């Protein structure tokens, strides 16, 4: 009774400060309980929060601004503590040392540049939140049944996204106003650029691309079926209907890389048979879309080109550790409007000025923030960490690896390729909804590899069996 009264008093005080704070506190407390007693359910809920972080922010306002960072921090603390208490040691993620080097470079350079800690520390967490999420996920014991559930959830997600896309196409103006508060951003003929449940078509395209890669790898690695083919075409088609060139190019490159590696001779023959027809229908509009964006990206006067070149200048000026977290190319640097931007002449350039309305391109790429804030040393460490993750995903977990474990590994590789392609033109390693998936895959595989090694050392069979999957 005393605890309930104290909690009610605290919630009332928080409501006086900010009306949405009590709800946020109750959600956090519930999250702690779920993480302690149903940790895998908590991971799934955290993934949903990360994917839908933009709509959550619209509902909760300022309190929901850091919803994804909040659940990741909670996952890190709760799941790491749980692992230490129950087993006495942690599972380390491949590339952890390199990512720590990246983190140290940015923090040291921030201290040297006298960046306020209240600015640098949150920016540092945002920069590595994907790695932190992977580390938290690695602390749980994952099984084949968990992976089968993930497949089913992926199928459900494709169906839900298709349903929202249909509503989007049927009522484009009303749907866009309901979900984003503005008209559709563009049309090609009578078709609007669909945004689904997200705030922008780019987010919908990235999420659809993630689903398409997972569905394609399932068909190539686990089992082919008509239903799987429909799911691949449906999720890939949703990505195309957003008319977001960078996402479409990334998806095409990823599907080509994965398909080239795993497509069997029959599949190659079928592709060669229908390829010319598909090319005839899709190449002209794609060429027009891609050509227009290439002109923007290669134009030396464009905001994106200036952001990239400015990062090189900053990395050279603050060699070798960069300008510090919160100072260049990141969302934090955009919100605080870094003083470096004045020296680089950004305020007078379109899309690079202060404020959200005039600075919409300040956070429009990934690598300028990496080498601008942590220097060439930090950028090398980050790239090396990603390379370690890639190697871990390419290596078999055990000699008798279950087929769904292989699906998880190869899907993770596909997601990493997808993010690497898009990272040239979008901050995909830190922005929802696409960033958590490759890191989640790396965390799951790291956990499965440790469990497989322990089982082998004890002379036991692997945790996952060799049964045929029953998922679609």
C-alpha positions in Angstrom: 0.0 0.0 0.0 2.8 2.4 0.9 4.6 1.6 -2.4 1.4 2.2 -4.4 0.9 5.5 -2.7 4.5 6.6 -3.3 4.2 5.5 -6.9 1.0 7.5 -7.3 2.6 10.6 -5.8 5.6 10.3 -8.1 3.4 9.9 -11.2 1.4 12.9 -10.2 4.5 15.0 -9.8 5.7 13.9 -13.2 2.4 14.7 -14.8 2.8 18.2 -13.4 6.1 18.5 -15.2 5.1 16.8 -18.5 1.7 15.2 -19.0 3.1 12.2 -21.0 5.8 11.4 -18.4 3.7 9.1 -16.1 2.8 7.0 -19.1 6.5 6.8 -20.1 7.4 5.8 -16.5 4.7 3.1 -16.4 5.9 1.7 -19.7 9.5 1.6 -18.5 8.5 -0.2 -15.3 6.5 -2.7 -17.3 9.4 -3.2 -19.6 11.7 -4.0 -16.6 9.3 -6.7 -15.4 8.9 -8.2 -18.9 12.7 -8.2 -19.4 13.2 -10.0 -16.1 10.6 -12.7 -16.6 9.9 -12.9 -20.3 13.2 -11.6 -21.9 12.5 -12.9 -25.5 9.1 -11.2 -25.4 10.8 -8.1 -24.3 13.2 -8.3 -27.3 10.3 -8.6 -29.7 8.5 -5.7 -28.1 11.6 -3.6 -28.2 12.0 -4.4 -31.9 8.4 -3.2 -32.5 9.1 0.0 -30.6 12.3 0.7 -32.7 10.4 0.0 -35.9 7.6 2.3 -35.0 9.6 4.9 -33.1 8.5 7.8 -35.4 4.7 7.1 -34.9 5.3 6.7 -31.2 7.0 10.1 -31.0 4.0 11.6 -32.7 1.7 10.1 -30.0 3.9 10.8 -26.9 5.5 14.1 -28.2 8.9 15.1 -26.7 8.8 12.1 -24.2 8.7 9.7 -27.1 11.7 11.3 -28.9 14.1 8.7 -27.6 11.8 5.7 -27.5 14.1 3.5 -29.4 17.2 4.5 -27.5 15.3 4.0 -24.2 14.3 0.4 -25.0 17.8 -0.4 -26.2 19.3 1.0 -23.0 16.8 -1.0 -20.9 17.6 -4.2 -22.9 21.3 -3.7 -22.4 21.0 -3.2 -18.6 18.3 -5.8 -18.0 19.5 -8.6 -20.2 23.2 -8.2 -19.3 22.4 -8.2 -15.6 20.1 -11.2 -16.0 22.9 -13.1 -17.8 25.5 -12.2 -15.1 23.2 -13.2 -12.3 22.1 -16.5 -13.8 25.4 -17.6 -15.5 28.2 -15.4 -14.2 29.5 -14.3 -17.6 28.5 -12.4 -20.7 28.5 -13.3 -24.4 30.7 -11.0 -26.4 29.7 -9.8 -29.9 32.1 -10.2 -32.8 33.9 -6.9 -33.4 33.3 -5.6 -29.9 36.9 -4.4 -29.5 36.7 -2.4 -32.8 33.4 -0.8 -31.9 34.8 0.2 -28.5 37.7 1.8 -30.4 35.2 3.7 -32.4 33.4 4.8 -29.2 36.6 5.8 -27.5 37.8 7.9 -30.5 34.6 9.9 -30.6 34.5 10.5 -26.8 38.1 11.4 -26.5 37.9 13.8 -29.5 34.7 15.3 -27.9 36.6 15.9 -24.7 39.5 17.5 -26.5 37.2 19.8 -28.4 35.3 20.6 -25.2 32.0 19.4 -26.5 29.5 19.5 -23.5 29.0 16.1 -22.0 25.2 16.5 -22.2 25.6 16.7 -25.9 28.5 14.2 -26.6 27.3 11.3 -24.4 23.8 11.0 -25.9 25.3 11.4 -29.4 27.8 8.6 -28.6 25.0 6.2 -27.5 23.0 6.9 -30.6 26.1 6.2 -32.7 26.5 2.7 -31.2 22.9 1.8 -30.3 22.7 -0.9 -32.9 25.8 -2.6 -31.4 24.4 -2.2 -27.9 21.1 -3.9 -29.0 23.1 -6.7 -30.6 25.1 -7.2 -27.4 21.9 -7.3 -25.3 20.3 -9.9 -27.6 23.4 -12.1 -27.5 22.8 -12.6 -23.7 19.8 -14.8 -24.3 19.7 -18.5 -25.4 18.0 -18.7 -28.8 16.5 -21.9 -30.2 15.2 -23.2 -33.5 11.6 -22.6 -32.3 12.5 -18.9 -31.7 13.7 -18.6 -35.3 10.6 -20.4 -36.6 8.5 -17.8 -34.7 10.6 -15.0 -36.3 9.7 -16.4 -39.8 6.0 -16.4 -38.9 6.2 -12.8 -37.6 7.9 -11.8 -40.8 5.1 -13.3 -42.9 2.6 -11.4 -40.7 4.5 -8.2 -41.2 4.5 -8.5 -45.0 0.7 -9.1 -44.9 0.1 -6.1 -42.6 2.4 -3.8 -44.7 0.5 -4.9 -47.8 -2.8 -4.0 -46.2 -1.6 -0.6 -45.2 -0.2 -0.1 -48.8 -3.6 -0.9 -50.2 -5.3 1.7 -48.0 -2.5 4.1 -49.0 -3.2 3.6 -52.7 -7.0 3.6 -52.4 -7.1 6.8 -50.3 -3.7 8.5 -50.9 -4.5 12.0 -49.6 -6.5 10.9 -46.6 -4.0 8.2 -45.6 -1.0 10.5 -46.0 -2.7 13.2 -43.9 -3.7 10.6 -41.2 -0.2 9.1 -40.9 2.1 12.1 -41.7 -0.1 15.2 -41.4 0.7 16.2 -45.0 -0.2 15.2 -48.6 1.8 12.5 -50.4 5.3 13.7 -51.1 5.2 12.7 -54.8 3.3 10.9 -57.5 4.3 8.9 -60.6 1.3 9.0 -62.8 -1.7 8.3 -60.7 0.3 6.4 -58.0 1.4 8.1 -54.8 4.7 7.3 -53.1 3.3 5.1 -50.4 4.4 5.5 -46.8 2.3 2.8 -45.1 2.4 3.2 -41.3 5.6 5.3 -41.4 6.2 9.0 -41.6 8.0 8.9 -44.9 8.1 6.6 -47.9 11.8 6.0 -47.4 11.1 4.3 -44.0 8.4 2.1 -45.6 10.8 1.2 -48.4 13.6 0.2 -46.1 11.3 -2.0 -43.9 9.9 -3.6 -47.0 13.4 -4.3 -48.3 14.3 -5.9 -45.0 11.2 -8.2 -45.3 12.0 -9.0 -49.0 15.6 -10.1 -48.2 14.3 -12.3 -45.4 11.7 -13.9 -47.6 14.1 -14.4 -50.5 16.8 -16.1 -48.4 14.1 -18.4 -46.9 13.2 -19.5 -50.4 16.8 -20.0 -51.4 18.1 -21.6 -48.2 15.2 -23.3 -46.5 12.3 -24.2 -48.8 10.9 -22.9 -52.1 7.1 -22.6 -52.5 4.5 -20.6 -54.3 3.6 -18.8 -51.1 7.2 -17.8 -50.6 7.5 -16.5 -54.1 4.4 -14.4 -53.6 5.8 -13.0 -50.4 9.1 -12.0 -52.1 7.3 -10.3 -54.9 4.9 -8.6 -52.6 7.5 -7.2 -50.2 9.8 -6.2 -53.0 6.9 -4.6 -54.9 6.0 -2.5 -51.8 9.5 -1.2 -51.8 9.3 -0.2 -55.4 5.9 1.6 -54.9 7.7 4.1 -52.6 9.7 5.5 -55.5 12.7 5.9 -53.2 15.7 5.4 -55.5 18.3 4.8 -52.8 16.2 2.1 -51.2 15.3 0.5 -54.5 19.0 0.4 -55.6 20.1 -1.0 -52.3 17.4 -3.7 -52.5 18.3 -4.6 -56.1 22.0 -4.9 -55.2 21.2 -7.1 -52.2 18.8 -9.4 -54.0 21.3 -9.7 -56.8 24.2 -10.6 -54.4 22.2 -13.1 -52.5 20.5 -14.6 -55.5 23.8 -15.0 -57.4 25.3 -17.0 -54.5 22.4 -19.3 -53.8 20.2 -19.5 -57.0 20.2 -23.0 -58.5 20.5 -23.8 -62.2 16.7 -24.1 -62.6 16.3 -20.7 -61.0 19.0 -19.2 -63.2 17.2 -20.6 -66.3 13.9 -19.2 -65.1 15.5 -15.8 -64.4 17.0 -15.7 -67.9 13.7 -16.6 -69.4 11.6 -13.8 -67.7 14.5 -11.3 -67.2 14.1 -9.5 -70.6 10.4 -9.0 -70.1 10.9 -7.7 -66.6 13.7 -5.4 -67.8 11.6 -4.0 -70.6 8.9 -3.0 -68.1 11.1 -1.8 -65.2 14.3 -0.4 -66.7 12.8 2.8 -68.3 11.1 4.2 -65.2 14.0 3.0 -62.9 16.5 4.7 -65.2 14.5 8.0 -65.0 14.3 7.8 -61.2 17.9 6.8 -60.7 19.3 9.2 -63.2 17.6 12.1 -61.5 19.0 11.1 -58.1 22.5 10.5 -59.5 22.5 14.1 -60.9 21.6 15.4 -57.4 24.3 13.3 -55.6 27.1 14.0 -58.1 26.3 17.7 -58.4 29.1 19.5 -56.5 26.7 22.2 -55.3 24.2 19.7 -53.8 23.7 19.6 -50.0 24.7 15.9 -49.9 27.9 16.6 -51.7 28.7 19.4 -49.4 28.0 17.3 -46.4 30.3 14.5 -47.6 33.1 17.0 -48.6 32.7 18.9 -45.3 33.2 15.7 -43.4 36.5 15.1 -45.1 37.6 18.6 -44.2 36.6 18.1 -40.6 38.4 14.8 -40.4 41.5 16.4 -41.8 41.3 19.4 -39.5 40.8 17.2 -36.4 43.1 14.4 -37.4 43.1 11.6 -36.4 40.1 11.4 -34.0 37.6 13.7 -35.6 35.6 16.6 -34.1 33.8 14.5 -31.5 30.4 13.0 -31.0 27.6 15.6 -31.6 29.6 17.8 -33.8 29.2 16.7 -37.4 26.8 14.8 -39.6 24.7 13.3 -36.8 21.2 14.0 -35.7 22.6 15.6 -32.5 24.8 17.9 -34.5 21.8 18.9 -36.6 19.5 19.6 -33.6 22.2 21.6 -31.8 23.5 23.0 -35.1 27.2 22.5 -34.7 29.4 25.5 -34.8 31.5 23.7 -37.4 28.6 24.2 -39.8 29.1 28.0 -39.7 32.8 27.7 -40.5 31.9 25.4 -43.5 29.4 27.9 -44.8 26.4 25.6 -44.4 23.8 28.2 -43.1 23.5 29.7 -46.6 23.1 26.4 -48.4 19.7 24.8 -49.2 19.0 21.9 -46.8 22.0 22.7 -44.5 20.7 25.6 -42.5 19.7 25.8 -38.8 16.4 24.4 -37.8 14.3 21.4 -39.0 12.8 23.3 -41.9 16.0 24.5 -43.5 18.3 21.7 -42.3 16.6 18.6 -43.7 19.8 17.3 -45.3 22.1 17.7 -42.3 21.6 14.1 -41.4 21.2 12.6 -44.9 24.2 10.3 -45.0 26.0 7.9 -42.7 29.7 7.9 -43.3 30.3 11.7 -43.0 29.1 11.5 -39.4 31.4 8.5 -38.7 34.6 10.0 -40.1 33.6 13.6 -39.2 33.0 12.8 -35.5 35.5 10.1 -34.9 38.1 10.7 -37.6 39.8 8.3 -39.9 40.8 6.2 -36.9 37.2 5.8 -35.6 35.9 5.2 -39.2 38.5 2.4 -39.6 37.4 0.9 -36.2 33.7 1.0 -37.2 34.3 -0.6 -40.6 36.5 -3.3 -39.0 33.7 -4.0 -36.5 31.2 -4.4 -39.3 33.7 -6.7 -41.1 33.9 -8.9 -38.0 30.2 -9.1 -37.9 30.1 -10.1 -41.5 32.7 -12.8 -41.0 30.7 -14.2 -38.1 27.5 -14.3 -40.1 29.3 -16.1 -43.0 30.7 -18.8 -40.8 28.7 -21.8 -39.8 27.6 -22.0 -36.2 28.4 -25.7 -36.0 29.1 -28.7 -38.1 25.4 -29.8 -37.9 23.9 -26.3 -38.3 20.1 -26.3 -38.5 18.7 -24.9 -41.7 16.9 -22.1 -39.9 20.1 -21.0 -38.2 21.6 -20.9 -41.7 18.6 -18.8 -42.8 19.3 -16.4 -40.0 23.0 -16.1 -40.9 22.5 -15.5 -44.6 19.6 -13.1 -44.0 21.9 -11.2 -41.7 24.5 -11.0 -44.5 21.8 -9.7 -46.9 20.7 -7.1 -44.4 24.2 -5.9 -43.9 24.7 -5.6 -47.6 21.5 -3.7 -47.8 22.6 -1.2 -45.1 26.0 -0.8 -46.6 24.6 0.2 -50.0 22.1 2.6 -48.5 24.7 4.0 -46.0 26.1 6.2 -48.8 22.9 8.2 -48.9 21.1 7.7 -45.6 22.0 7.3 -41.9 20.8 3.7 -41.9 23.0 2.4 -39.1 21.2 4.6 -36.5 17.8 5.4 -38.0 14.6 3.3 -37.8 13.1 1.1 -39.0 16.0 -0.8 -40.7 19.0 -0.6 -38.4 18.1 -3.1 -35.7 17.7 -6.2 -37.9 21.3 -6.8 -38.9 22.5 -6.2 -35.4 19.8 -8.5 -34.0 20.9 -11.2 -36.4 24.5 -10.8 -35.3 23.5 -11.0 -31.6 21.4 -14.2 -32.2 24.2 -15.9 -34.1 26.7 -15.0 -31.5 24.5 -16.6 -28.8 23.9 -19.7 -30.9 27.6 -20.1 -31.6 28.5 -19.9 -27.9 25.8 -22.4 -27.0 27.0 -24.8 -29.8 30.6 -24.6 -28.5 29.5 -25.4 -24.9 27.3 -28.3 -26.1 30.3 -29.7 -28.1 32.6 -29.3 -25.1 30.2 -31.3 -23.0 29.6 -33.9 -25.6 25.9 -33.0 -26.1 24.0 -32.5 -29.3 23.4 -29.0 -30.5 20.5 -27.1 -29.0 18.8 -26.9 -32.4 17.8 -30.1 -34.2 17.6 -31.2 -37.9 13.9 -31.3 -38.2 12.3 -30.0 -41.4 10.8 -26.5 -40.8 7.0 -26.3 -40.8 6.8 -22.6 -41.5 5.6 -21.3 -44.9 
